């Protein structure tokens, strides 16, 4: 800012200092009336907010009331030898006791008639505040910049010192942006630079289409995804974990590369894993792993013996409901429960061995496992004998009930006896189906061959309520 005012000296030579100061006060923020020695005789516009304390400057030297860095400029303005430049604007800071320094843009007029000097001031506080905010903002930016530099240095060191192979690639071109030393030694010769090259150069072409599909499916998803690929160098099989990251207008993928041999070795190094597998293999309970549709991945020897299959490997890729007593109904009940609960316990059914019509009473517990790589279901199948005694008791109860009904012959019409018997059997069947399906009404209606609405009507009719108090499980 370099404002200027008209040369008013010649025009107001005939006006005394007070009149001239009054006139100039209308176009300025404050006016100091001083003698030739710079002693302040009067201050105008002290009613302006923040200027009331300037009254205390009356009778004091302007030079002494200015801050140290402003005194040379004050001496220049007061000097009559530079009167031709006296109207130049200079920034002067006034030091006022018990108040902050007051920044002013000041120009002076030398009045020859009264030998007075007018100091015309413009308030610079708003500009000073703006400059102060600018300085603070600049300091904050520099502090944040240093903090980011230090953080970048730390993470760069961690990136290079990591024992795992890490690669950062561009999300659109699949070109490598960064690669640490472990990735360099794993995927290429040290003499060959990876940065700037396409990831396709280091992955077997037969697997790159699979990796490219994985990368495209990982966009805008925070969950890491994995795939197994073959590296060009030494045809090493490796597991690649992909994480998606958005950086302003750029998208990148953070990729971890781990040789499968290291993953297998880590698993083998833990002796507890081998103990666990051995215990499951020779357990008296049957263990089966299937996909989410019930197709068998693996099974222990106990399940093979239970189904009378020669080798457990013969069970692989077979549907587990081939050996369930109620076939697809049992599996559907189990899968429906796993959708909401992720696990079920004590589901009673039969295992029917191959080529044998006689079923084995079993109790099934199942759990759904979801990992980053795959999802599967684990079955624990235990042979039980309690069901036989329960059935014997139920048969005995039915005989007693039949005896009581025959006693009604001759006293109650046959139509009423049949109706009562039918209602009793329907109620027992519905309660049994609800028990078998763990109160899942949808599965119970399928098991009974009824529509869901028909099942609800019969439950209300017989006064059967859900123990959990819910309408539909």
C-alpha positions as CSV (number, residue, x, y, z in Angstrom):
1,X,0.0,0.0,0.0
2,X,1.5,3.4,-1.0
3,X,-1.4,5.9,-0.8
4,X,-0.8,9.6,-1.3
5,X,-2.7,12.8,-0.5
6,X,-2.9,16.0,-2.5
7,X,-0.3,18.6,-1.7
8,X,-2.4,20.7,0.6
9,X,0.4,22.8,2.0
10,X,0.0,25.8,-0.3
11,X,-3.8,25.7,-0.1
12,X,-4.0,25.9,3.7
13,X,-1.1,28.2,4.4
14,X,-3.7,30.9,5.4
15,X,-5.5,28.5,7.8
16,X,-4.3,28.1,11.3
17,X,-3.2,24.6,12.6
18,X,-6.4,23.8,14.5
19,X,-8.7,24.6,11.6
20,X,-6.4,22.6,9.2
21,X,-6.4,19.7,11.6
22,X,-10.2,19.8,11.9
23,X,-10.4,19.7,8.1
24,X,-8.0,16.8,7.7
25,X,-9.7,14.8,10.4
26,X,-12.6,14.2,8.2
27,X,-10.5,12.1,5.7
28,X,-8.2,10.4,8.2
29,X,-8.5,8.1,11.3
30,X,-6.5,10.4,13.6
31,X,-4.6,13.7,13.4
32,X,-1.7,14.7,15.7
33,X,-1.0,18.5,16.0
34,X,2.6,19.1,16.9
35,X,5.0,22.0,17.2
36,X,8.3,22.1,15.3
37,X,10.1,20.0,17.9
38,X,7.5,17.2,17.5
39,X,5.8,17.8,20.9
40,X,2.1,16.6,20.6
41,X,-0.2,19.5,21.4
42,X,-3.5,18.0,20.4
43,X,-5.0,14.7,19.1
44,X,-8.2,14.6,17.0
45,X,-10.7,11.7,16.4
46,X,-10.0,10.1,19.8
47,X,-13.6,9.0,19.8
48,X,-12.7,6.4,17.2
49,X,-12.7,2.9,18.8
50,X,-9.3,2.1,20.1
51,X,-8.0,5.7,19.8
52,X,-9.2,7.1,23.1
53,X,-5.9,6.3,24.9
54,X,-4.1,8.7,22.5
55,X,-5.2,11.6,24.7
56,X,-2.4,10.5,27.0
57,X,0.1,11.4,24.3
58,X,-0.6,15.2,24.6
59,X,2.4,17.0,25.9
60,X,4.8,14.2,25.0
61,X,7.3,13.9,22.2
62,X,6.2,12.0,19.1
63,X,9.7,10.6,18.8
64,X,9.6,9.2,22.3
65,X,6.1,7.8,21.9
66,X,7.2,5.8,18.9
67,X,8.7,2.3,19.0
68,X,12.5,1.9,18.5
69,X,12.2,0.6,14.9
70,X,9.9,3.6,14.0
71,X,12.0,6.5,15.3
72,X,14.3,7.0,12.3
73,X,11.2,7.3,10.1
74,X,9.7,9.8,12.6
75,X,12.9,11.9,12.5
76,X,12.7,11.9,8.7
77,X,9.1,13.1,8.8
78,X,9.8,15.9,11.3
79,X,12.9,17.2,9.5
80,X,12.1,20.4,7.6
81,X,15.0,19.8,5.2
82,X,13.1,17.0,3.5
83,X,9.8,18.9,3.3
84,X,9.4,18.1,-0.4
85,X,9.1,14.4,0.7
86,X,7.3,15.1,3.9
87,X,4.0,13.8,2.6
88,X,5.3,10.3,1.9
89,X,3.4,7.7,3.9
90,X,5.4,5.8,6.5
91,X,4.3,3.0,8.8
92,X,4.8,4.2,12.4
93,X,4.1,2.2,15.6
94,X,3.1,4.2,18.6
95,X,4.0,2.9,22.0
96,X,1.1,3.6,24.3
97,X,1.5,2.7,28.0
98,X,-0.7,-0.2,29.2
99,X,-2.0,-0.8,25.7
100,X,-0.7,-2.7,22.6
101,X,1.4,-0.8,20.1
102,X,-0.8,1.1,17.6
103,X,0.3,0.7,14.0
104,X,-0.4,3.8,11.8
105,X,0.3,4.8,8.2
106,X,1.4,8.4,8.8
107,X,2.1,11.4,6.5
108,X,2.8,15.0,7.8
109,X,2.0,18.5,6.7
110,X,4.3,21.4,7.7
111,X,2.3,24.6,8.3
112,X,4.4,27.6,7.8
113,X,1.9,30.1,9.2
114,X,1.8,28.7,12.7
115,X,5.0,26.7,12.5
116,X,3.0,23.6,13.3
117,X,3.1,20.1,12.0
118,X,0.1,17.9,11.3
119,X,0.6,14.1,11.5
120,X,-2.2,12.4,9.5
121,X,-2.7,8.8,10.5
122,X,-4.6,5.9,9.1
123,X,-5.4,2.9,11.2
124,X,-3.4,-0.3,10.3
125,X,-4.7,-2.6,13.0
126,X,-6.9,-4.6,10.6
127,X,-4.0,-5.0,8.2
128,X,-1.7,-5.9,11.2
129,X,-4.1,-8.5,12.3
130,X,-4.3,-9.9,8.8
131,X,-0.5,-10.0,8.6
132,X,-0.3,-11.7,12.0
133,X,-2.8,-14.3,10.9
134,X,-0.8,-14.8,7.7
135,X,2.4,-15.3,9.7
136,X,0.7,-17.8,12.0
137,X,-0.8,-19.7,9.1
138,X,2.6,-19.8,7.5
139,X,4.2,-21.1,10.7
140,X,1.5,-23.7,11.0
141,X,2.1,-24.8,7.4
142,X,5.8,-25.1,8.0
143,X,5.2,-27.0,11.2
144,X,2.8,-29.5,9.5
145,X,5.3,-29.8,6.6
146,X,8.1,-30.7,9.0
147,X,5.8,-33.2,10.8
148,X,4.9,-34.8,7.5
149,X,8.5,-34.9,6.5
150,X,9.4,-36.7,9.8
151,X,6.5,-39.1,9.4
152,X,7.4,-39.9,5.8
153,X,11.0,-40.5,6.9
154,X,9.8,-42.9,9.7
155,X,7.5,-44.8,7.4
156,X,10.1,-44.9,4.6
157,X,12.5,-46.5,7.1
158,X,9.9,-49.0,8.2
159,X,9.0,-49.8,4.6
160,X,12.6,-50.5,3.7
161,X,13.4,-52.5,6.9
162,X,10.3,-54.7,6.8
163,X,10.9,-58.4,6.5
164,X,7.9,-58.7,4.2
165,X,7.8,-57.8,0.5
166,X,5.8,-54.6,-0.1
167,X,4.9,-53.0,-3.4
168,X,2.8,-49.9,-4.2
169,X,1.3,-49.8,-7.8
170,X,-0.7,-47.3,-9.7
171,X,-4.4,-48.1,-9.7
172,X,-4.9,-47.4,-13.4
173,X,-1.7,-48.5,-15.1
174,X,-0.6,-51.2,-12.7
175,X,2.9,-49.7,-12.8
176,X,5.1,-50.0,-9.7
177,X,5.5,-46.8,-7.8
178,X,7.4,-48.1,-4.8
179,X,9.0,-51.5,-3.9
180,X,11.2,-52.3,-0.9
181,X,14.4,-54.3,-0.9
182,X,12.6,-57.5,0.1
183,X,10.3,-57.3,-2.9
184,X,13.3,-56.5,-5.1
185,X,15.2,-59.6,-4.1
186,X,12.1,-61.9,-4.1
187,X,10.7,-60.8,-7.5
188,X,13.7,-59.8,-9.6
189,X,17.4,-59.5,-9.8
190,X,18.8,-56.5,-7.8
191,X,20.3,-55.1,-11.0
192,X,16.9,-54.8,-12.5
193,X,14.9,-51.8,-11.2
194,X,11.2,-52.4,-10.4
195,X,10.0,-48.9,-10.1
196,X,8.3,-47.6,-13.2
197,X,7.7,-51.1,-14.6
198,X,4.4,-52.9,-14.9
199,X,3.5,-55.6,-12.3
200,X,2.8,-57.9,-15.2
201,X,6.5,-58.3,-15.9
202,X,7.0,-60.1,-12.6
203,X,3.9,-62.3,-12.5
204,X,3.4,-65.4,-14.6
205,X,1.1,-64.5,-17.5
206,X,-1.2,-67.4,-16.7
207,X,-1.9,-65.9,-13.3
208,X,-1.9,-62.2,-14.2
209,X,-5.5,-62.2,-15.5
210,X,-6.5,-63.6,-12.1
211,X,-4.5,-60.9,-10.3
212,X,-5.9,-58.2,-12.5
213,X,-9.5,-59.3,-11.7
214,X,-8.6,-59.3,-8.0
215,X,-7.3,-55.7,-8.3
216,X,-10.4,-54.5,-10.1
217,X,-12.6,-56.2,-7.5
218,X,-10.7,-54.5,-4.7
219,X,-11.4,-51.0,-5.9
220,X,-13.3,-48.9,-3.3
221,X,-13.3,-51.8,-0.8
222,X,-11.4,-51.5,2.5
223,X,-11.3,-55.2,3.1
224,X,-8.0,-56.7,1.9
225,X,-8.2,-59.5,-0.7
226,X,-5.8,-62.4,-1.4
227,X,-4.8,-64.6,-4.3
228,X,-2.1,-67.2,-5.1
229,X,0.1,-66.5,-8.1
230,X,3.4,-67.7,-9.6
231,X,6.3,-65.3,-9.7
232,X,8.4,-65.2,-12.9
233,X,11.7,-65.4,-10.9
234,X,12.4,-69.0,-10.1
235,X,8.6,-69.8,-10.6
236,X,8.0,-69.2,-6.9
237,X,4.4,-69.7,-5.7
238,X,3.4,-66.7,-3.6
239,X,0.3,-65.3,-1.8
240,X,-0.5,-61.7,-2.7
241,X,-2.6,-59.5,-0.4
242,X,-4.2,-56.4,-2.0
243,X,-5.3,-53.2,-0.2
244,X,-7.0,-50.3,-2.0
245,X,-6.0,-46.7,-1.2
246,X,-7.2,-43.4,-2.6
247,X,-4.8,-40.5,-2.7
248,X,-6.5,-37.3,-3.8
249,X,-7.0,-37.8,-7.6
250,X,-4.9,-40.9,-7.7
251,X,-5.7,-44.5,-6.7
252,X,-3.0,-47.0,-5.6
253,X,-2.8,-50.6,-4.4
254,X,-0.7,-51.6,-1.5
255,X,0.4,-55.2,-2.2
256,X,2.1,-57.6,0.2
257,X,3.9,-60.6,-1.3
258,X,4.6,-63.7,0.8
259,X,6.0,-67.0,-0.6
260,X,3.7,-69.9,0.1
261,X,6.6,-71.9,1.4
262,X,7.0,-69.4,4.2
263,X,3.3,-69.6,5.1
264,X,3.5,-73.4,5.2
265,X,6.7,-73.3,7.1
266,X,5.2,-71.0,9.7
267,X,2.3,-73.4,10.2
268,X,4.6,-76.4,10.5
269,X,6.8,-74.6,13.0
270,X,4.0,-74.5,15.5
271,X,3.8,-78.1,17.0
272,X,0.3,-77.3,18.4
273,X,-1.1,-77.3,14.9
274,X,0.1,-80.8,14.2
275,X,-1.3,-82.0,17.5
276,X,-4.6,-80.4,16.8
277,X,-4.9,-82.1,13.3
278,X,-3.9,-85.5,14.8
279,X,-6.5,-85.1,17.5
280,X,-9.2,-84.3,15.0
281,X,-8.2,-87.1,12.7
282,X,-8.5,-89.8,15.4
283,X,-11.3,-88.3,17.4
284,X,-14.3,-90.4,18.3
285,X,-16.5,-87.7,16.9
286,X,-16.8,-87.1,13.2
287,X,-15.4,-83.9,11.8
288,X,-16.3,-82.6,8.3
289,X,-15.4,-79.4,6.5
290,X,-17.7,-78.3,3.6
291,X,-18.3,-75.2,1.5
292,X,-21.3,-73.0,2.2
293,X,-23.5,-75.3,0.1
294,X,-22.5,-78.5,1.9
295,X,-20.0,-79.9,-0.5
296,X,-17.3,-81.8,1.4
297,X,-13.7,-80.4,1.4
298,X,-12.3,-82.9,4.0
299,X,-13.4,-85.3,6.6
300,X,-11.7,-87.3,9.4
301,X,-11.6,-91.1,9.5
302,X,-14.4,-91.4,12.0
303,X,-16.9,-89.9,9.5
304,X,-15.6,-92.3,6.9
305,X,-16.3,-95.2,9.2
306,X,-19.7,-93.8,10.2
307,X,-20.7,-93.6,6.5
308,X,-19.0,-96.9,5.7
309,X,-16.8,-95.3,3.1
310,X,-13.4,-97.0,2.7
311,X,-11.2,-93.9,2.6
312,X,-11.9,-90.4,3.8
313,X,-10.5,-89.0,0.5
314,X,-13.4,-90.7,-1.3
315,X,-15.8,-88.2,0.5
316,X,-14.2,-85.1,-1.1
317,X,-16.5,-83.1,-3.4
318,X,-19.5,-85.2,-2.3
319,X,-22.5,-83.4,-0.8
320,X,-22.9,-84.2,2.9
321,X,-26.6,-84.6,2.7
322,X,-26.1,-87.8,0.8
323,X,-25.7,-89.4,4.3
324,X,-28.2,-87.3,6.3
325,X,-31.4,-89.1,7.3
326,X,-33.8,-86.4,6.0
327,X,-31.5,-85.6,3.1
328,X,-31.9,-82.1,1.8
329,X,-34.3,-81.1,4.6
330,X,-31.6,-81.5,7.3
331,X,-29.0,-79.6,5.3
332,X,-31.5,-76.8,4.6
333,X,-32.4,-76.5,8.2
334,X,-28.7,-76.3,9.2
335,X,-27.8,-73.8,6.5
336,X,-30.8,-71.6,7.3
337,X,-29.7,-71.4,11.0
338,X,-26.1,-70.6,10.0
339,X,-27.2,-67.6,8.0
340,X,-28.2,-65.7,11.2
341,X,-26.4,-67.4,14.1
342,X,-23.1,-68.6,12.4
343,X,-23.3,-71.7,14.6
344,X,-25.8,-74.3,15.8
345,X,-25.6,-76.9,18.5
346,X,-27.3,-80.3,19.3
347,X,-29.2,-80.8,16.1
348,X,-30.6,-84.3,16.2
349,X,-30.7,-86.4,12.9
350,X,-29.6,-89.7,11.4
351,X,-26.5,-90.6,9.4
352,X,-27.4,-93.3,6.9
353,X,-24.3,-95.3,5.9
354,X,-23.8,-96.1,2.2
355,X,-25.9,-99.1,1.1
356,X,-27.6,-99.4,4.5
357,X,-31.1,-98.5,5.3
358,X,-30.5,-98.4,9.1
359,X,-29.6,-94.9,10.3
360,X,-27.3,-94.0,13.1
361,X,-28.7,-91.5,15.7
362,X,-26.3,-88.5,15.7
363,X,-26.1,-85.0,17.2
364,X,-24.8,-82.3,14.9
365,X,-23.1,-79.0,15.8
366,X,-21.9,-76.7,13.0
367,X,-20.1,-73.4,12.7
368,X,-19.7,-71.1,9.7
369,X,-16.1,-69.7,9.3
370,X,-15.5,-66.6,7.2
371,X,-11.9,-65.6,6.4
372,X,-10.3,-63.2,4.0
373,X,-9.6,-66.1,1.5
374,X,-12.7,-68.3,1.8
375,X,-15.7,-69.2,3.7
376,X,-16.6,-72.8,4.9
377,X,-18.6,-74.8,7.4
378,X,-17.2,-77.1,10.1
379,X,-19.4,-80.0,11.3
380,X,-19.0,-81.9,14.5
381,X,-21.1,-85.1,14.4
382,X,-21.5,-87.2,17.6
383,X,-23.2,-90.6,17.8
384,X,-25.8,-90.7,20.6
385,X,-28.0,-93.3,22.2
386,X,-30.4,-91.1,24.2
387,X,-32.7,-90.9,21.2
388,X,-33.5,-94.6,21.3
389,X,-34.6,-94.5,24.9
390,X,-36.7,-91.4,24.2
391,X,-38.4,-93.1,21.3
392,X,-39.1,-96.1,23.5
393,X,-40.7,-93.9,26.0
394,X,-42.7,-92.1,23.3
395,X,-43.9,-95.5,22.0
396,X,-45.0,-96.4,25.5
397,X,-46.8,-93.1,25.9
398,X,-48.6,-93.7,22.6
399,X,-49.7,-97.2,23.7
400,X,-51.0,-95.8,27.0
401,X,-52.9,-93.1,25.1
402,X,-54.3,-95.7,22.7
403,X,-55.6,-97.8,25.7
404,X,-57.3,-94.7,27.2
405,X,-58.9,-94.0,23.8
406,X,-60.3,-97.5,23.4
407,X,-61.9,-97.2,26.9
408,X,-64.0,-94.3,25.4
409,X,-65.6,-96.7,22.8
410,X,-69.3,-96.9,23.5
411,X,-69.3,-93.8,25.6
412,X,-68.1,-91.2,23.0
413,X,-69.0,-91.2,19.3
414,X,-66.3,-92.5,17.0
415,X,-66.2,-89.2,15.2
416,X,-65.2,-87.4,18.3
417,X,-62.6,-90.0,19.2
418,X,-60.9,-89.8,15.8
419,X,-61.0,-86.0,15.9
420,X,-59.3,-85.9,19.3
421,X,-56.7,-88.5,18.2
422,X,-55.9,-86.5,15.1
423,X,-55.5,-83.2,17.0
424,X,-53.2,-85.0,19.5
425,X,-51.0,-86.5,16.8
426,X,-50.8,-83.1,14.9
427,X,-49.8,-81.3,18.1
428,X,-47.1,-83.9,18.9
429,X,-45.7,-83.8,15.3
430,X,-45.6,-80.0,15.3
431,X,-43.8,-79.9,18.7
432,X,-41.3,-82.5,17.5
433,X,-40.6,-80.6,14.3
434,X,-40.0,-77.3,16.3
435,X,-37.7,-79.2,18.6
436,X,-35.7,-80.7,15.8
437,X,-35.4,-77.4,14.0
438,X,-34.6,-75.5,17.2
439,X,-37.8,-73.5,16.9
440,X,-37.2,-72.4,13.3
441,X,-40.7,-72.2,12.0
442,X,-39.7,-71.9,8.4
443,X,-37.7,-75.1,8.6
444,X,-40.4,-76.8,10.7
445,X,-43.1,-76.0,8.1
446,X,-40.9,-77.5,5.3
447,X,-40.2,-80.6,7.4
448,X,-43.9,-81.1,8.0
449,X,-44.9,-80.4,4.4
450,X,-47.0,-77.4,5.4
451,X,-47.1,-73.8,4.3
452,X,-45.9,-71.4,6.9
453,X,-49.3,-69.8,7.3
454,X,-50.9,-73.3,7.9
455,X,-48.3,-74.0,10.6
456,X,-49.0,-70.7,12.3
457,X,-52.8,-71.5,12.3
458,X,-52.3,-74.9,13.8
459,X,-49.9,-73.6,16.5
460,X,-52.5,-71.0,17.6
461,X,-55.1,-73.7,17.6
462,X,-53.2,-76.1,19.8
463,X,-51.8,-73.3,22.0
464,X,-48.1,-73.9,21.0
465,X,-46.0,-70.8,21.7
466,X,-42.4,-70.1,20.8
467,X,-40.3,-70.3,24.0
468,X,-38.3,-67.2,22.9
469,X,-41.5,-65.2,22.4
470,X,-40.7,-64.2,18.8
471,X,-43.1,-64.4,15.9
472,X,-40.6,-66.0,13.4
473,X,-37.2,-67.4,13.8
